[in-house]
Amino acid sequence: MFKLNLVQLKFLIPIVRKFIISATIVRKKVNIVKIIIIFVYNLNGMIVTFEKEYLQELYETGKTTDKKRRFQPEITTKYIQRIKILEKADRIEDLFVFNSLHYEALQGNKLGILSIRVNLQYRIEFTVNEEESGETIITVCNILELSNHYK
């Protein structure tokens, strides 16, 4: 796995896109092609990170090994759908058009935290950071919690 800073990333974007176009014709290095396609896919939307391990596990597998964090299948399905919406959004303003998300900035002791609804009872709490390098803006969405709204 490669770790790149924003300057390196800005330089690689045109090269990577050109490579994918040629890689669809020549399929000799399949593993490299897959890595690059995933890399470019994340650049087209927000990069989603998870504060807690169970949140990532819930998203990737649909269940969690943490016994304190068991959710109904309907909640898990909606959670995965909401995370995919976050991944596809280029910036936080893209979420405003989805009324069903009930996007809001929290107040009080959760000042600076944003949330979207999973259903009437649960919400996803997250923070957003935008990192800018020249004309390239990368939005990172950090998922903090899947919380019961009424507890």
Secondary structure, DSSP 4 states (H G I P E B T S, - for coil): -----HHHHHHHHHHHHHHHHHHTT--S-HHHHHHHHHHHHHHTSPEEEESSHHHHHHHHHS--S-TT----HHHHHHHHHHHHHHHH-SSGGGGGG-GGG--EE--GGGTT-EEEESSSSEEEEEEEEEEEETTEEEEEEEEEEEEETT-
